[in-house]
Amino acid sequence: MASLAQWVAGARPRTLPNAVAPVIAGTGAAAWLDAASWWKALLALLVAIGMIVGVNYANDYSDGIRGTDDVRSGPLRLVGSKLAAPRSVLTAAVVSLTVGAVAGLVLAWFSAPWLIAVGAVCIAGAWLYTGGAKPYGYLGFGEVAVFVFFGLVAVLGTQYTQALRIDWVGAALAVAMGCLSSAVLVANNLRDIPTDAQTGKITLAVRLGDARTRVLFQALLAVAFVLTLVLLRATPWCAVGLIALPPALRAAKPVRAGSGGRELIPVLRDTGLTMLVWAVAVAAALAFG
C-alpha cells in the first residue's frame, strides 16, 4: 500500500506551477483592466489544481495499465511501480477532476455559463491525454494540448471570468504561459525518449528525436522572454519579468549539455520555477505599474 508521501509524489507536485502560474498571470491581466477579483482568482486556482492533479493521476493510471511505466527514469508512478491498485489511482483522478469541475461550475455561474462547455472540453482533454482507445499523448499532441489548456484557456479564462473580456496583454501572457508549460512536458518527454520509443508511446520528442527536442525546449523558453519585451508596450515595469532568466538558464543548461535520464529531472523543477517567478513578476507589474 502506498504511503501518503508516495501518493503526494504520484500527484507530481513539481507540475503544480503549470496550474498556479497561469492563474496568477491571468489575474494580473485582469488587474491590468482594473477588474481583478480575489475570490474568482481562488476559484480559478482550485479549477487549475484539480485539473492538473487529476490529469497526473489519470496519466499514472492509463500508462500503468498499458505497461508503459514499467521501466522509467522519472518520478514515482503508483500503478507502474505496483504501489497502488489501478482502481485506487483512477478514483483519485476522478475525485481531483470532480473538485476542479465543481469549482469551475461555480466560477462559470457567476461569470459566463457558456464556460461550462469549455470546462467539459478540458476534462475530456485531461482523460484522453493517455486514456481511451487512441490517447493523443501517444500521438505527439501532448505539447499542443498543454499549450492550449494550461496556456490559452487557463490565462484567458482567468482574465475573462474576472474582467468579462480579454485583451492583447492577456493574449501575450497566455502564449508565454503556454510555451513555458509546454517546455515542462518537452523536458519530461526528452528524458523518456528511450523508454517511450520501446513501449510505443510516440510523443513529440520521439518524433523529433533527441537533438531537435533540445532545440524546441530552448525555443519555448526564448519565446516567453521575447514576449516579456513585447509587454513593455503595456508598462515598462514588465521588464521585471526578466528576473526569471536565471532559473530559465539553469533549466536550459543540462538540455544544452546533452544530459539524459535522471539528470534531466531538475530541468522540470527549474522550468516550473521559471514559470512561477515570471508570472508573479509580470502580474505584479501589470497590477501596480
N, C-alpha and C positions, 0 to 999 in steps of 0.2 A: 504494500500500500504506500502510495506516495505521501511524503510529509508535506506540511504546509509550505515549507520553504521550496520544495520541489514543484508544488502547484503554482506558487508565485513565479518561479523560474519558467514554468511552462507557459505562463501568460506573456512571457517575453517582455519584461519591463523596459528593456533597452529600446523597444519600439514606441514607448509612450510619447516621446517627443513628436512622433508623427501625428498624434492626436491632439496634443496640447498646443504645440506651436501654431498650427493653422487657426485655432480658435483665438489665440492671442493676437495673431496678425489680423484676423477678420474683425475683432473688437477694435483694434487700432484703426482699421479702415472706417468703421462706424463712427469712432470718435472724431475722425477727420471730417465727417459730415455732421458733427455735433449731435450724434444720436446714439451714443453708447448706452447700453443698459446692462447693469451688472448681473441681474437675475437671469436675463436671457443669455448672457455670456456663460453663466454657470450651467444652464440647461444645455447649451451647445457643447460645453465641455463634457458633460455627462453622456451626451449622444456620442461624441467622438471616442471617448474612452470605452464605452460599452461596445462600440463597433470594432475598435482595434483589438480589444481583448477577445471579443467574440470571434473575429476572423483568425486570430492566432490559435485559439483552441480548436476552431473548425479545421484549420490547416493541419494542426497536430493530429486530429482525428483522421482526416481524409488521407494524409500522407502515411500515417501509421498503418491503417488497414490495407493500404496498397503495397506496403513494404518498402516505400521509397526512403523511409527514415531508418532502415535497419543499419545502414552504415553512413555515418555523417561526422563531420568535424566541428559542427556548430553547437549552439546552445542546446540544453536539455530538451528532449521531446518525450512526453509522458507515455504515449502509446508505443512509439518506436522502441523505447527502452524498457517496455513491459512494466513500468512503474504504476500505471493506472489502466483500468479497463477502458476499452474504447467507448462504451456506453457512458461512463462517468465523464469522460472528456467531452463527448458530444453534449451531455447535459450542461456542462459548464459553458460550452459555446452558446447553447440556446438561451440559457439564463442571461449571459452577458449581452447577447443581441437583443433580448427582450427588454432589459433595462434601458439600453440605448433607444429602442423603439418607443417605449413609453415616454421617455424624456422628449423624444422627437415629436410625438403626438401633442404633448402639452405645448411645446415650442411652436409647432405649426398652428395650433388652435388660436394662440394669441398673436400670430404673425400673419400667416397666409396658409389656409387649409390645403392649397394645391401642393404645398411642400411635402404633404404626406406621400404623394406619389413618388417624389424624389427619394424619400426615405425608404420606400419599398424597393426601389431600384438599388439603393445602397446595400440593403440587407441581402438581396439576391446576388449582388456582386460579391459580397463577403462570403457567401456559401459556395458559389460557383467558381471561386478562385482555384480551389483544389478539390471541390466536391462535384458530384454529378457525373454523368457518363463521359463528358468531354470537358474537363476543367480547363479554363482559359489560361491558368497559370502554367499549365504543361504545354502550352502552345506558343509561349513567348509574349503574351499580352499582359503579364503581371504589372510591368512598369507603367504601361499606359493606364491601367485601372487605378494604380496608386496615384498617378499624376491627376487623374480626373477626380477621384473620390477624396483623397487627402490633400489635394491642392485646390482645384477649381471649386468643387462642391463645398468642401469644408470652409474655405476662406470666404467665398462669395455668399455661401449660405449663412454664415455667421454675420456678415455685414448686412445682408438683406433682412434677416429676422429682426435686427435692431434698427436699421435705418429705413427699411422698406424700399430701398433702392440700392443699386451698385454703381460704381464709377470706375474710371481708369486706374485710380490708386488701388482700389480693391483688386482689379484685374492683375495689376503688376505684382501685388503681394501674392495672389493666388498662383500665378505662374512660378514665382520664386519658390513658394512652399511646395508646389508640385514637383519642381526639379529636385529640391533637397530631399523630399520624401522618396522620390524615385531613386535617388542616389543611395539611400539606405538599402533598398531592395537590390539594386545593382551590386553593391558590395557583398551582400549576403549571397546572391547567386553566383558572383565571381568566385567566392570561396568554395561553392558547392558544384562547380562545373564538372569535376571528375566523377563524383558520385551521381549527380543528376543525369549525366550522359549515359552512365551504365544502367540506370533504372528507367530510362525512357522519359524522364522529366525534361522536356525540351524547352528550357527557359530562354529568354532573350540572350542571356550570357552564353548559353550553349550554342545558340545560333550564330552569335557574333564571334565567338572564340575568345580566348584569354586576352590577347593584345588589344583588340578593338573594344572589349568590355572595359578595360582600364582607361582607355581614351574617353569612352562615354561617361564614366564616373566623374572624371575631372571636368568634362564639358558641362555636366549638370551643375557642379559646384560653381563653375565660372559664370553661368547664366544668372544665378542668384545674385552674384556681386555686380554684374553688369546692370541688373535691374535696380540695385541699390543706387547706382549713379543716375538712372532714369528717374527714380523717386525724388531726386534732388529738385526736380521741377515743382514738386508739391511743396517741399520745405527743405532748406539746406540742412536742417537738423537730421534728416535721414542719413547723412554721412556717418552718423554714429553706428549705423549697421555694419560698418567696416570693422568694428571691434570683433566681429565673428570670424575674421580672417585667420587668426592664429589656430583655433581648433579646426578650421577647414584645411589649412595647410598640413596640420598634424594628421588629419584623416587621409589626405591625399598621399602622404609620404610613403606608407607601405604599398600603396597601389602603384605608385610610380616606380618603386624599387623592385617590383615583381614578386612581392611576398605572396604566400599562399596558405591554405589550410587555416589552422588556428591563429596564425599570425595576422589574419585579416579581421578577427573578431573585434579588436579595439577600433577598427575603422567604423563599425556600426555605432559604437559609443560616441566617437568624436564627431561623426556626421550628425547624430542626434543632438549633441551639444551645440553644434553649429546652428542647427535649426532653431533651438530654443533661444540662444543668445541673439541671433539675428531677429527673430520675431519680437522678442521683448524690446530690443533696442529700437527697431523701426516703429513698432506700435507706440512706444513712449514718445518718439519723435513726432509722430503724427498727432498724438493726443495733446501734447504740450507745446509743440513747435509753432 
